[in-house]
Amino acid sequence: MQQDVLIIGGGHNGLVCAAYLAGAGLKVRVLERRHLVGGAAVTEEFHPGFRNSVASYTVSLLNPAVIRELRLHEHGLRVVERPYSNFLPLPDGRSFRLGGEHTQAEVARWSARDAQRLPGYYAMLDRIVVVLRELMRRTPPNVSDRFVLADWLHSAAVAKQLKSLDMRGRRDLLDLFTKSAGELLDDWFEGEPLKAALGWDSVVGNFASPYTPGSAYVLLHHVFGEVNGKSGTWGHAIGGMGAITQAMRKECEARGVVVETDAEVARLLVEGGKAVGVALADGRELRAATVASNLNPKLLYTKLLEPGQLDDDTAQRIRRYRCGSGTFRMNVALSELPDFSAMPGTQLQPHHQSGILIGPSLQYFEQAYFDAKSKAHNAGWARKPIVEVVISSTLDDTLAPPGQHVASLFCQQVNPEADGGWDAHRDTVAKLMIDTVNEYAPNFARSVLGYEALSPLDLERRIGLVGGDIFHGALGLDQMFSARPLLGQGAYRGAFRGLYLCGSGSHPGGGVTGLPGRNAAREILKDLGRSPRPD
C-alpha cells in the first residue's frame, strides 16, 4: 500500500498522531522496532505469572481530549484512582501521608502553620495550571530567521493566554520557571515530610537536585493531570500502561492505520533537503510525502542520518541536547505485601495502594543527586537512593497470581553513565534498591520472588530512552516551549521539509500525555490543507 505518512516509532505519541492523521483521510503506516507498540507505556511479563507496566507506571497526564477523541474507554481503557497520593514511612518509625480528605489534619500533626498555608499553595498552582494546561495544547511560536505571519499569530495567542494571569500570578509563574523546587517549598513550608512529598515531583525523571534552579517547573509539570475528571489525581490503568497504548492501537486500526511491528528504521531518506521516506533494517525502503518521528530527537538526528546531512550548527546543538534522567527502574514479583514498621501488617491497607516514597526530606534528595553526580563513593549511584514503590496489583488483580503482588520501583538517583558501564553494576544497584525498601519494610527482601532491573542503559537499548531519559530530553528553560528540541524546530517541524517531530522531545515534553502527537498531527494537517484537525 502506498502511504501518505510514515511514522517512525509506535510509542503512545506516534499512535496518537497516526490516529488523528488517519481520521482526516490520510493513509498512515506506523513502524515500530519492537514486537509490540507502546514505547515506554507497555505491559509485559517479567517473571513467570507476573506482568507489570515496564517503564511508565502511573496515569494522570493523559489528556482528556485524547481519551475522548480516540475513544479509549470504548476500547477497554479503565483507570482507577489511588485512595491517596503518597505514603512516606520515616526513619524514626513514624509515617506521613499526603492526599485525601485527611490531608489537612495530617499536615497539622507536623506543623499547624503548614496546614494553614497548604490551601494557598494549591491555589497558587491551580491559577497557573489553568493557563499552562491550555498552552500545552497549543503549538509554540516558531523562532526562525524570517518573518512568518503564522508564527507571529502564535506569539500573540500565547501572550493572550499569559495576560489572563494577574500580576500575582505572573510573579508566581516566573518563580516556577526560574527558581528551584527546594527554594520554593522552603519558602512555603517548614515540615520536612510535606516538602519531601511535594518535592518528589521535582526530581522524578530529573537528574538534578531539588535545589537546582528551574526544577520548580518540573514540580509543576506533574500537577497538570487529572484522572476521571479529578484534577491533580493519580491512578492506575487496569491491565497496566499497555492498556492505554493497546486501546490507541485499536483506534488507529479502526481508522485504517497500518501498524507494523518488528520494523526497525535504520535510516531517514533525505533527497534535495526533503524527507522522502525511510530505509528499514530488513533492507526495505518505504517512501511517503510526509515522515513524522516519535523518537527522541537526539536518537533521530544522530542515528538515522548520514554524516553531513545536518548543517553544522544543528548537528552540534543536537549533540549537546541534554538527556539523562537519573532513573533506575525495577519491576518486582512479591510473595506478600510489604510489612512497614511505620504501618504494620501484610494485609491490604490503603497505604499499599498509594505511591510509597522512600526519601524523608529534600536534603536526602539532594545528597542522592550529589552522590550519583560526583561518583565520589562508587561508580555512579546514590548510597541512599530515593525509591517510589507502587504496588500495581493492589489496584489490579490481573497482574499477579492470587495472593501475590507486583511492585514498580522508580528509583533515583543514578548517573546515566556509570564508570565501567551499567552492565557491570545493574544487579549491585538492584540489590541496593531492594535493601533500601527493606529498611522500612523488613519483610520486603525475603518476599521478592524475582525482578527485572532496567538501568539507564537498558532503558535506552530497550525503548529508546537516551540516557534513560523518560522525558526525551531534560525539561530546562533551554529545552522547552519554542526551544524544544531547538529554536526553529519548536513547532513540530523538523530539520528537513516533510519531516515532523511528534514525540516527547517536542512541546509540551514528557509524560504519557498524548499532546505532542495530537499537536503535531494538527500542524501536519494544516500544512497539507486537510481536515478535520484537533483544535
PAVEXTI-880367 format. One record per residue (C-alpha): residue in three letters; chain; x, y, z. Coordinates in nm, 3 decimals, padded with zeros to 5 digits. Example, Ala and Ser with C-alpha at 12.3 -4.5 7.8 and 13.67 -1.06 7.14 Angstrom:
# residues 2
("Ala" "A" (01.230 -00.450 00.780)),
("Ser" "A" (01.367 -00.106 00.714)),
END
This chain:
# residues 535
("Met" "A" (00.000 00.000 00.000)),
("Gln" "A" (00.125 00.347 -00.089)),
("Gln" "A" (00.117 00.562 00.224)),
("Asp" "A" (00.082 00.938 00.271)),
("Val" "A" (00.257 00.943 00.608)),
("Leu" "A" (00.520 00.723 00.770)),
("Ile" "A" (00.555 00.743 01.148)),
("Ile" "A" (00.883 00.630 01.300)),
("Gly" "A" (00.817 00.470 01.639)),
("Gly" "A" (00.498 00.325 01.781)),
("Gly" "A" (00.512 00.489 02.123)),
("His" "A" (00.196 00.647 02.254)),
("Asn" "A" (00.254 00.982 02.082)),
("Gly" "A" (00.322 00.812 01.749)),
("Leu" "A" (-00.006 00.623 01.780)),
("Val" "A" (-00.195 00.938 01.875)),
("Cys" "A" (-00.051 01.129 01.579)),
("Ala" "A" (-00.135 00.840 01.344)),
("Ala" "A" (-00.495 00.821 01.463)),
("Tyr" "A" (-00.564 01.191 01.405)),
("Leu" "A" (-00.398 01.185 01.062)),
("Ala" "A" (-00.595 00.878 00.956)),
("Gly" "A" (-00.910 01.044 01.088)),
("Ala" "A" (-00.855 01.313 00.824)),
("Gly" "A" (-00.838 01.053 00.549)),
("Leu" "A" (-00.463 01.007 00.514)),
("Lys" "A" (-00.303 00.668 00.459)),
("Val" "A" (-00.069 00.617 00.754)),
("Arg" "A" (00.185 00.349 00.843)),
("Val" "A" (00.343 00.321 01.189)),
("Leu" "A" (00.684 00.149 01.206)),
("Glu" "A" (00.781 00.007 01.546)),
("Arg" "A" (01.118 -00.156 01.615)),
("Arg" "A" (00.994 -00.384 01.895)),
("His" "A" (00.745 -00.670 01.883)),
("Leu" "A" (00.472 -00.457 02.039)),
("Val" "A" (00.370 -00.093 02.023)),
("Gly" "A" (00.361 00.143 02.319)),
("Gly" "A" (00.720 00.258 02.373)),
("Ala" "A" (00.760 00.327 02.744)),
("Ala" "A" (00.387 00.263 02.806)),
("Val" "A" (00.369 -00.116 02.772)),
("Thr" "A" (00.272 -00.411 02.990)),
("Glu" "A" (00.488 -00.724 02.972)),
("Glu" "A" (00.553 -01.039 03.172)),
("Phe" "A" (00.882 -01.001 03.361)),
("His" "A" (00.864 -01.313 03.582)),
("Pro" "A" (00.655 -01.626 03.522)),
("Gly" "A" (00.294 -01.535 03.601)),
("Phe" "A" (00.372 -01.170 03.681)),
("Arg" "A" (00.305 -00.878 03.444)),
("Asn" "A" (00.364 -00.510 03.501)),
("Ser" "A" (00.398 -00.173 03.334)),
("Val" "A" (00.760 -00.198 03.222)),
("Ala" "A" (00.869 00.167 03.235)),
("Ser" "A" (00.593 00.427 03.271)),
("Tyr" "A" (00.373 00.303 03.554)),
("Thr" "A" (00.107 00.552 03.663)),
("Val" "A" (-00.166 00.760 03.500)),
("Ser" "A" (-00.252 01.128 03.537)),
("Leu" "A" (-00.119 01.335 03.249)),
("Leu" "A" (-00.307 01.158 02.968)),
("Asn" "A" (-00.508 01.441 02.815)),
("Pro" "A" (-00.889 01.409 02.843)),
("Ala" "A" (-00.933 01.522 02.480)),
("Val" "A" (-00.711 01.236 02.363)),
("Ile" "A" (-00.907 00.986 02.575)),
("Arg" "A" (-01.237 01.115 02.438)),
("Glu" "A" (-01.148 01.170 02.073)),
("Leu" "A" (-00.966 00.838 02.033)),
("Arg" "A" (-01.245 00.651 02.216)),
("Leu" "A" (-01.001 00.489 02.457)),
("His" "A" (-01.269 00.397 02.711)),
("Glu" "A" (-01.470 00.230 02.435)),
("His" "A" (-01.159 00.027 02.350)),
("Gly" "A" (-01.135 -00.103 02.707)),
("Leu" "A" (-00.933 00.156 02.897)),
("Arg" "A" (-01.030 00.181 03.264)),
("Val" "A" (-00.839 00.388 03.517)),
("Val" "A" (-00.882 00.351 03.893)),
("Glu" "A" (-00.767 00.609 04.146)),
("Arg" "A" (-00.532 00.574 04.439)),
("Pro" "A" (-00.701 00.620 04.779)),
("Tyr" "A" (-00.450 00.898 04.843)),
("Ser" "A" (-00.137 01.027 04.675)),
("Asn" "A" (00.166 00.935 04.885)),
("Phe" "A" (00.270 00.742 05.193)),
("Leu" "A" (00.609 00.822 05.345)),
("Pro" "A" (00.748 00.580 05.604)),
("Leu" "A" (01.009 00.773 05.800)),
("Pro" "A" (01.340 00.664 05.959)),
("Asp" "A" (01.214 00.726 06.315)),
("Gly" "A" (00.923 00.482 06.273)),
("Arg" "A" (00.661 00.746 06.211)),
("Ser" "A" (00.485 00.799 05.877)),
("Phe" "A" (00.327 01.077 05.673)),
("Arg" "A" (00.060 01.062 05.408)),
("Leu" "A" (-00.049 01.320 05.154)),
("Gly" "A" (-00.380 01.339 04.973)),
("Gly" "A" (-00.739 01.251 05.050)),
("Glu" "A" (-00.980 01.400 05.298)),
("His" "A" (-00.740 01.378 05.593)),
("Thr" "A" (-00.462 01.586 05.435)),
("Gln" "A" (-00.511 01.899 05.647)),
("Ala" "A" (-00.515 01.706 05.973)),
("Glu" "A" (-00.211 01.502 05.866)),
("Val" "A" (-00.009 01.812 05.779)),
("Ala" "A" (-00.115 01.978 06.105)),
("Arg" "A" (00.040 01.688 06.301)),
("Trp" "A" (00.376 01.821 06.183)),
("Ser" "A" (00.306 02.193 06.154)),
("Ala" "A" (-00.006 02.399 06.220)),
("Arg" "A" (00.148 02.674 06.007)),
("Asp" "A" (00.190 02.439 05.710)),
("Ala" "A" (-00.170 02.322 05.740)),
("Gln" "A" (-00.286 02.683 05.717)),
("Arg" "A" (-00.064 02.755 05.418)),
("Leu" "A" (-00.128 02.438 05.215)),
("Pro" "A" (-00.459 02.556 05.058)),
("Gly" "A" (-00.285 02.874 04.944)),
("Tyr" "A" (-00.006 02.672 04.785)),
("Tyr" "A" (-00.250 02.458 04.590)),
("Ala" "A" (-00.448 02.768 04.489)),
("Met" "A" (-00.127 02.924 04.354)),
("Leu" "A" (-00.054 02.617 04.143)),
("Asp" "A" (-00.414 02.596 04.023)),
("Arg" "A" (-00.412 02.957 03.899)),
("Ile" "A" (-00.108 02.888 03.685)),
("Val" "A" (-00.202 02.537 03.576)),
("Val" "A" (-00.530 02.662 03.426)),
("Val" "A" (-00.331 02.882 03.188)),
("Leu" "A" (-00.043 02.642 03.119)),
("Arg" "A" (-00.275 02.348 03.063)),
("Glu" "A" (-00.422 02.540 02.770)),
("Leu" "A" (-00.077 02.633 02.637)),
("Met" "A" (00.021 02.265 02.642)),
("Arg" "A" (-00.244 02.206 02.376)),
("Arg" "A" (-00.111 02.485 02.156)),
("Thr" "A" (00.171 02.498 01.903)),
("Pro" "A" (00.454 02.717 02.031)),
("Pro" "A" (00.551 03.013 01.812)),
("Asn" "A" (00.840 02.909 01.593)),
("Val" "A" (01.152 03.123 01.621)),
("Ser" "A" (01.313 03.146 01.278)),
("Asp" "A" (01.533 03.381 01.080)),
("Arg" "A" (01.248 03.513 00.869)),
("Phe" "A" (00.912 03.670 00.937)),
("Val" "A" (00.624 03.422 00.923)),
("Leu" "A" (00.276 03.553 00.994)),
("Ala" "A" (00.160 03.224 01.146)),
("Asp" "A" (00.445 03.235 01.397)),
("Trp" "A" (00.357 03.594 01.491)),
("Leu" "A" (-00.006 03.494 01.541)),
("His" "A" (00.103 03.202 01.763)),
("Ser" "A" (00.307 03.450 01.970)),
("Ala" "A" (00.004 03.675 02.006)),
("Ala" "A" (-00.210 03.379 02.117)),
("Val" "A" (00.047 03.286 02.383)),
("Ala" "A" (00.061 03.645 02.507)),
("Lys" "A" (-00.318 03.649 02.532)),
("Gln" "A" (-00.315 03.336 02.749)),
("Leu" "A" (-00.048 03.473 02.981)),
("Lys" "A" (-00.226 03.808 03.000)),
("Ser" "A" (-00.515 03.633 03.174)),
("Leu" "A" (-00.290 03.598 03.481)),
("Asp" "A" (-00.295 03.888 03.723)),
("Met" "A" (00.034 04.035 03.847)),
("Arg" "A" (00.047 03.794 04.140)),
("Gly" "A" (00.001 03.501 03.904)),
("Arg" "A" (00.273 03.629 03.670)),
("Arg" "A" (00.516 03.659 03.959)),
("Asp" "A" (00.432 03.306 04.069)),
("Leu" "A" (00.482 03.184 03.713)),
("Leu" "A" (00.825 03.348 03.699)),
("Asp" "A" (00.917 03.180 04.027)),
("Leu" "A" (00.813 02.841 03.898)),
("Phe" "A" (01.015 02.878 03.579)),
("Thr" "A" (01.333 03.012 03.736)),
("Lys" "A" (01.356 02.902 04.099)),
("Ser" "A" (01.440 02.562 04.240)),
("Ala" "A" (01.169 02.342 04.384)),
("Gly" "A" (01.359 02.335 04.713)),
("Glu" "A" (01.374 02.714 04.739)),
("Leu" "A" (01.004 02.745 04.656)),
("Leu" "A" (00.896 02.477 04.904)),
("Asp" "A" (01.123 02.611 05.179)),
("Asp" "A" (00.953 02.949 05.136)),
("Trp" "A" (00.610 02.793 05.174)),
("Phe" "A" (00.655 02.520 05.436)),
("Glu" "A" (00.862 02.402 05.732)),
("Gly" "A" (00.767 02.032 05.769)),
("Glu" "A" (01.023 01.806 05.605)),
("Pro" "A" (00.787 01.516 05.517)),
("Leu" "A" (00.545 01.754 05.343)),
("Lys" "A" (00.825 01.917 05.146)),
("Ala" "A" (00.958 01.574 05.051)),
("Ala" "A" (00.617 01.452 04.932)),
("Leu" "A" (00.566 01.765 04.722)),
("Gly" "A" (00.929 01.792 04.611)),
("Trp" "A" (00.946 01.433 04.486)),
("Asp" "A" (00.770 01.552 04.171)),
("Ser" "A" (01.060 01.788 04.100)),
("Val" "A" (01.316 01.507 04.076)),
("Val" "A" (01.107 01.236 03.909)),
("Gly" "A" (01.295 01.164 03.590)),
("Asn" "A" (01.511 01.470 03.651)),
("Phe" "A" (01.883 01.414 03.711)),
("Ala" "A" (01.914 01.716 03.937)),
("Ser" "A" (01.900 01.835 04.295)),
("Pro" "A" (01.567 01.972 04.415)),
("Tyr" "A" (01.770 02.290 04.469)),
("Thr" "A" (01.872 02.315 04.102)),
("Pro" "A" (01.736 02.642 03.951)),
("Gly" "A" (01.444 02.566 03.721)),
("Ser" "A" (01.348 02.243 03.896)),
("Ala" "A" (01.031 02.408 04.025)),
("Tyr" "A" (00.887 02.378 03.674)),
("Val" "A" (00.931 02.000 03.680)),
("Leu" "A" (00.729 02.006 04.002)),
("Leu" "A" (00.458 02.195 03.815)),
("His" "A" (00.477 01.957 03.520)),
("His" "A" (00.346 01.678 03.742)),
("Val" "A" (00.032 01.861 03.860)),
("Phe" "A" (-00.111 01.924 03.514)),
("Gly" "A" (-00.301 01.599 03.504)),
("Glu" "A" (-00.629 01.450 03.610)),
("Val" "A" (-00.795 01.112 03.649)),
("Asn" "A" (-01.165 01.056 03.582)),
("Gly" "A" (-01.222 01.431 03.582)),
("Lys" "A" (-01.045 01.491 03.914)),
("Ser" "A" (-00.762 01.739 03.875)),
("Gly" "A" (-00.417 01.654 04.016)),
("Thr" "A" (-00.514 01.292 04.088)),
("Trp" "A" (-00.301 00.985 04.006)),
("Gly" "A" (-00.437 00.648 03.905)),
("His" "A" (-00.367 00.306 03.758)),
("Ala" "A" (-00.475 00.165 03.421)),
("Ile" "A" (-00.631 -00.178 03.462)),
("Gly" "A" (-00.401 -00.409 03.269)),
("Gly" "A" (-00.108 -00.173 03.315)),
("Met" "A" (00.010 00.112 03.096)),
("Gly" "A" (-00.006 -00.117 02.796)),
("Ala" "A" (-00.385 -00.095 02.822)),
("Ile" "A" (-00.356 00.269 02.712)),
("Thr" "A" (-00.144 00.201 02.406)),
("Gln" "A" (-00.336 -00.112 02.307)),
("Ala" "A" (-00.654 00.096 02.312)),
("Met" "A" (-00.477 00.354 02.096)),
("Arg" "A" (-00.371 00.082 01.853)),
("Lys" "A" (-00.731 -00.038 01.823)),
("Glu" "A" (-00.848 00.311 01.733)),
("Cys" "A" (-00.563 00.351 01.484)),
("Glu" "A" (-00.656 00.029 01.310)),
("Ala" "A" (-01.025 00.119 01.315)),
("Arg" "A" (-00.926 00.433 01.121)),
("Gly" "A" (-00.721 00.236 00.870)),
("Val" "A" (-00.369 00.284 01.007)),
("Val" "A" (-00.124 00.007 00.922)),
("Val" "A" (00.072 -00.074 01.238)),
("Glu" "A" (00.387 -00.272 01.166)),
("Thr" "A" (00.596 -00.419 01.449)),
("Asp" "A" (00.945 -00.574 01.425)),
("Ala" "A" (01.008 -00.297 01.171)),
("Glu" "A" (01.326 -00.118 01.274)),
("Val" "A" (01.401 00.203 01.086)),
("Ala" "A" (01.772 00.219 01.007)),
("Arg" "A" (01.787 00.545 00.813)),
("Leu" "A" (01.582 00.851 00.724)),
("Leu" "A" (01.585 00.908 00.349)),
("Val" "A" (01.654 01.270 00.255)),
("Glu" "A" (01.668 01.397 -00.102)),
("Gly" "A" (01.713 01.760 -00.201)),
("Gly" "A" (01.659 01.880 00.155)),
("Lys" "A" (01.331 01.688 00.191)),
("Ala" "A" (01.247 01.377 00.391)),
("Val" "A" (01.109 01.127 00.141)),
("Gly" "A" (01.090 00.803 00.338)),
("Val" "A" (01.286 00.552 00.543)),
("Ala" "A" (01.518 00.257 00.497)),
("Leu" "A" (01.442 -00.038 00.725)),
("Ala" "A" (01.693 -00.270 00.887)),
("Asp" "A" (01.546 -00.559 00.685)),
("Gly" "A" (01.650 -00.389 00.360)),
("Arg" "A" (01.316 -00.242 00.255)),
("Glu" "A" (01.269 00.121 00.158)),
("Leu" "A" (00.935 00.290 00.218)),
("Arg" "A" (00.851 00.628 00.074)),
("Ala" "A" (00.594 00.891 00.164)),
("Ala" "A" (00.542 01.264 00.120)),
("Thr" "A" (00.544 01.312 00.497)),
("Val" "A" (00.752 01.148 00.771)),
("Ala" "A" (00.685 01.201 01.144)),
("Ser" "A" (00.931 01.089 01.411)),
("Asn" "A" (00.823 00.979 01.756)),
("Leu" "A" (01.187 00.921 01.858)),
("Asn" "A" (01.397 01.124 02.096)),
("Pro" "A" (01.534 01.399 01.864)),
("Lys" "A" (01.889 01.308 01.963)),
("Leu" "A" (01.830 00.950 01.854)),
("Leu" "A" (01.667 01.063 01.529)),
("Tyr" "A" (01.939 01.304 01.425)),
("Thr" "A" (02.246 01.113 01.543)),
("Lys" "A" (02.147 00.756 01.449)),
("Leu" "A" (01.919 00.779 01.144)),
("Leu" "A" (02.110 01.030 00.932)),
("Glu" "A" (02.428 01.009 00.730)),
("Pro" "A" (02.718 01.232 00.844)),
("Gly" "A" (02.694 01.575 00.687)),
("Gln" "A" (02.320 01.572 00.622)),
("Leu" "A" (02.255 01.819 00.905)),
("Asp" "A" (02.402 02.167 00.894)),
("Asp" "A" (02.693 02.208 01.135)),
("Asp" "A" (02.511 02.429 01.388)),
("Thr" "A" (02.213 02.194 01.416)),
("Ala" "A" (02.442 01.891 01.441)),
("Gln" "A" (02.645 02.047 01.722)),
("Arg" "A" (02.338 02.158 01.916)),
("Ile" "A" (02.174 01.817 01.886)),
("Arg" "A" (02.490 01.659 02.025)),
("Arg" "A" (02.455 01.896 02.323)),
("Tyr" "A" (02.082 01.827 02.366)),
("Arg" "A" (02.061 01.722 02.729)),
("Cys" "A" (01.927 01.374 02.804)),
("Gly" "A" (01.958 01.160 03.116)),
("Ser" "A" (01.710 01.129 03.397)),
("Gly" "A" (01.896 00.951 03.679)),
("Thr" "A" (01.636 00.674 03.675)),
("Phe" "A" (01.680 00.307 03.766)),
("Arg" "A" (01.355 00.120 03.705)),
("Met" "A" (01.258 -00.215 03.862)),
("Asn" "A" (00.961 -00.450 03.839)),
("Val" "A" (00.942 -00.687 04.134)),
("Ala" "A" (00.738 -01.003 04.195)),
("Leu" "A" (00.635 -01.036 04.562)),
("Ser" "A" (00.503 -01.327 04.765)),
("Glu" "A" (00.328 -01.087 05.004)),
("Leu" "A" (00.268 -00.719 05.067)),
("Pro" "A" (00.538 -00.511 05.242)),
("Asp" "A" (00.508 -00.502 05.622)),
("Phe" "A" (00.611 -00.146 05.704)),
("Ser" "A" (00.745 -00.076 06.053)),
("Ala" "A" (00.555 00.253 06.045)),
("Met" "A" (00.230 00.084 05.939)),
("Pro" "A" (00.248 -00.288 06.027)),
("Gly" "A" (00.068 -00.567 05.851)),
("Thr" "A" (00.078 -00.765 05.527)),
("Gln" "A" (-00.298 -00.747 05.482)),
("Leu" "A" (-00.412 -00.496 05.219)),
("Gln" "A" (-00.434 -00.142 05.358)),
("Pro" "A" (-00.485 00.194 05.183)),
("His" "A" (-00.116 00.287 05.207)),
("His" "A" (-00.030 -00.017 04.996)),
("Gln" "A" (-00.238 00.138 04.715)),
("Ser" "A" (-00.065 00.478 04.722)),
("Gly" "A" (00.271 00.595 04.597)),
("Ile" "A" (00.506 00.478 04.874)),
("Leu" "A" (00.801 00.716 04.892)),
("Ile" "A" (01.134 00.623 05.050)),
("Gly" "A" (01.300 00.962 05.092)),
("Pro" "A" (01.222 01.169 05.403)),
("Ser" "A" (01.349 01.516 05.310)),
("Leu" "A" (01.469 01.748 05.036)),
("Gln" "A" (01.817 01.725 05.186)),
("Tyr" "A" (01.803 01.347 05.139)),
("Phe" "A" (01.707 01.403 04.774)),
("Glu" "A" (01.992 01.648 04.726)),
("Gln" "A" (02.251 01.412 04.874)),
("Ala" "A" (02.127 01.132 04.649)),
("Tyr" "A" (02.193 01.353 04.347)),
("Phe" "A" (02.536 01.466 04.469)),
("Asp" "A" (02.641 01.103 04.523)),
("Ala" "A" (02.538 00.996 04.175)),
("Lys" "A" (02.674 01.306 04.004)),
("Ser" "A" (03.011 01.312 04.179)),
("Lys" "A" (03.081 00.935 04.172)),
("Ala" "A" (03.277 01.004 04.491)),
("His" "A" (03.166 00.683 04.665)),
("Asn" "A" (03.106 00.436 04.380)),
("Ala" "A" (03.072 00.416 04.002)),
("Gly" "A" (02.774 00.650 03.995)),
("Trp" "A" (02.474 00.597 04.223)),
("Ala" "A" (02.329 00.729 04.547)),
("Arg" "A" (02.439 00.550 04.862)),
("Lys" "A" (02.090 00.622 04.998)),
("Pro" "A" (01.863 00.631 04.691)),
("Ile" "A" (01.512 00.767 04.656)),
("Val" "A" (01.260 00.494 04.578)),
("Glu" "A" (00.892 00.525 04.496)),
("Val" "A" (00.709 00.193 04.532)),
("Val" "A" (00.376 00.148 04.354)),
("Ile" "A" (00.220 -00.194 04.414)),
("Ser" "A" (00.009 -00.214 04.099)),
("Ser" "A" (-00.158 -00.543 04.190)),
("Thr" "A" (-00.333 -00.386 04.491)),
("Leu" "A" (-00.547 -00.196 04.240)),
("Asp" "A" (-00.542 -00.451 03.958)),
("Asp" "A" (-00.561 -00.825 04.031)),
("Thr" "A" (-00.493 -00.917 03.667)),
("Leu" "A" (-00.118 -00.862 03.707)),
("Ala" "A" (-00.017 -01.133 03.957)),
("Pro" "A" (-00.128 -01.477 04.077)),
("Pro" "A" (-00.383 -01.477 04.363)),
("Gly" "A" (-00.232 -01.373 04.695)),
("Gln" "A" (00.085 -01.241 04.532)),
("His" "A" (00.180 -00.897 04.403)),
("Val" "A" (00.385 -00.689 04.162)),
("Ala" "A" (00.560 -00.368 04.257)),
("Ser" "A" (00.703 -00.091 04.040)),
("Leu" "A" (01.017 00.064 04.188)),
("Phe" "A" (01.104 00.401 04.039)),
("Cys" "A" (01.449 00.473 04.177)),
("Gln" "A" (01.666 00.787 04.178)),
("Gln" "A" (01.944 00.895 04.166)),
("Val" "A" (02.181 00.706 03.939)),
("Asn" "A" (02.428 00.855 03.694)),
("Pro" "A" (02.325 00.794 03.332)),
("Glu" "A" (02.688 00.695 03.264)),
("Ala" "A" (02.827 00.472 03.538)),
("Asp" "A" (03.202 00.411 03.546)),
("Gly" "A" (03.272 00.077 03.383)),
("Gly" "A" (02.930 00.069 03.214)),
("Trp" "A" (02.590 -00.019 03.355)),
("Asp" "A" (02.605 -00.386 03.260)),
("Ala" "A" (02.873 -00.430 03.527)),
("His" "A" (02.664 -00.272 03.805)),
("Arg" "A" (02.299 -00.350 03.736)),
("Asp" "A" (02.250 -00.626 03.994)),
("Thr" "A" (02.454 -00.445 04.260)),
("Val" "A" (02.226 -00.142 04.233)),
("Ala" "A" (01.912 -00.358 04.213)),
("Lys" "A" (02.009 -00.516 04.546)),
("Leu" "A" (02.067 -00.170 04.693)),
("Met" "A" (01.717 -00.062 04.590)),
("Ile" "A" (01.560 -00.373 04.745)),
("Asp" "A" (01.763 -00.326 05.063)),
("Thr" "A" (01.655 00.040 05.079)),
("Val" "A" (01.288 -00.059 05.085)),
("Asn" "A" (01.369 -00.340 05.328)),
("Glu" "A" (01.496 -00.087 05.584)),
("Tyr" "A" (01.138 00.039 05.614)),
("Ala" "A" (00.955 -00.290 05.548)),
("Pro" "A" (01.173 -00.571 05.694)),
("Asn" "A" (00.991 -00.849 05.505)),
("Phe" "A" (01.044 -00.695 05.165)),
("Ala" "A" (01.372 -00.859 05.060)),
("Arg" "A" (01.262 -01.210 05.159)),
("Ser" "A" (00.929 -01.166 04.978)),
("Val" "A" (01.100 -01.099 04.642)),
("Leu" "A" (01.034 -01.390 04.405)),
("Gly" "A" (01.208 -01.230 04.108)),
("Tyr" "A" (01.272 -00.894 03.950)),
("Glu" "A" (01.355 -00.708 03.633)),
("Ala" "A" (01.608 -00.425 03.665)),
("Leu" "A" (01.643 -00.157 03.400)),
("Ser" "A" (01.942 00.076 03.422)),
("Pro" "A" (01.959 00.397 03.216)),
("Leu" "A" (02.144 00.196 02.951)),
("Asp" "A" (01.875 -00.073 02.949)),
("Leu" "A" (01.604 00.190 02.911)),
("Glu" "A" (01.793 00.331 02.614)),
("Arg" "A" (01.858 -00.002 02.445)),
("Arg" "A" (01.512 -00.143 02.502)),
("Ile" "A" (01.279 00.151 02.443)),
("Gly" "A" (01.491 00.433 02.305)),
("Leu" "A" (01.510 00.650 02.617)),
("Val" "A" (01.851 00.810 02.557)),
("Gly" "A" (02.045 00.811 02.884)),
("Gly" "A" (01.734 00.662 03.044)),
("Asp" "A" (01.559 00.997 02.994)),
("Ile" "A" (01.187 00.943 03.046)),
("Phe" "A" (01.110 01.289 02.906)),
("His" "A" (01.306 01.254 02.575)),
("Gly" "A" (01.519 01.549 02.688)),
("Ala" "A" (01.562 01.746 03.009)),
("Leu" "A" (01.287 01.997 03.089)),
("Gly" "A" (01.509 02.302 03.131)),
("Leu" "A" (01.434 02.653 03.010)),
("Asp" "A" (01.673 02.599 02.719)),
("Gln" "A" (01.477 02.291 02.606)),
("Met" "A" (01.116 02.398 02.650)),
("Phe" "A" (00.834 02.552 02.450)),
("Ser" "A" (00.969 02.711 02.126)),
("Ala" "A" (01.317 02.576 02.208)),
("Arg" "A" (01.207 02.212 02.229)),
("Pro" "A" (01.413 02.047 02.092)),
("Leu" "A" (01.577 02.351 01.927)),
("Leu" "A" (01.482 02.703 01.825)),
("Gly" "A" (01.349 02.676 01.473)),
("Gln" "A" (01.203 02.330 01.533)),
("Gly" "A" (00.965 02.419 01.815)),
("Ala" "A" (00.651 02.395 01.600)),
("Tyr" "A" (00.682 02.019 01.535)),
("Arg" "A" (00.861 02.076 01.200)),
("Gly" "A" (01.200 01.908 01.180)),
("Ala" "A" (01.531 01.981 01.010)),
("Phe" "A" (01.405 01.893 00.660)),
("Arg" "A" (01.094 01.968 00.459)),
("Gly" "A" (00.840 01.692 00.507)),
("Leu" "A" (00.986 01.587 00.844)),
("Tyr" "A" (00.784 01.638 01.161)),
("Leu" "A" (00.853 01.568 01.529)),
("Cys" "A" (00.561 01.411 01.718)),
("Gly" "A" (00.728 01.270 02.031)),
("Ser" "A" (00.805 01.391 02.383)),
("Gly" "A" (01.113 01.573 02.254)),
("Ser" "A" (00.862 01.832 02.132)),
("His" "A" (00.633 02.064 02.329)),
("Pro" "A" (00.497 02.007 02.591)),
("Gly" "A" (00.754 01.740 02.677)),
("Gly" "A" (00.748 01.407 02.855)),
("Gly" "A" (00.488 01.208 03.038)),
("Val" "A" (00.208 00.999 02.892)),
("Thr" "A" (00.000 01.295 02.772)),
("Gly" "A" (-00.059 01.229 02.403)),
("Leu" "A" (-00.028 01.603 02.344)),
("Pro" "A" (00.292 01.611 02.133)),
("Gly" "A" (00.128 01.359 01.899)),
("Arg" "A" (-00.202 01.545 01.890)),
("Asn" "A" (-00.039 01.885 01.838)),
("Ala" "A" (00.195 01.754 01.568)),
("Ala" "A" (-00.099 01.600 01.381)),
("Arg" "A" (-00.270 01.940 01.378)),
("Glu" "A" (00.037 02.103 01.221)),
("Ile" "A" (00.080 01.827 00.962)),
("Leu" "A" (-00.285 01.855 00.860)),
("Lys" "A" (-00.255 02.233 00.845)),
("Asp" "A" (00.045 02.208 00.611)),
("Leu" "A" (-00.137 01.954 00.393)),
("Gly" "A" (-00.459 02.154 00.391)),
("Arg" "A" (-00.655 01.862 00.536)),
("Ser" "A" (-00.925 01.842 00.799)),
("Pro" "A" (-01.069 01.769 01.047)),
("Arg" "A" (-00.788 01.887 01.272)),
("Pro" "A" (-00.771 01.862 01.652)),
("Asp" "A" (-00.841 02.204 01.799)),
END
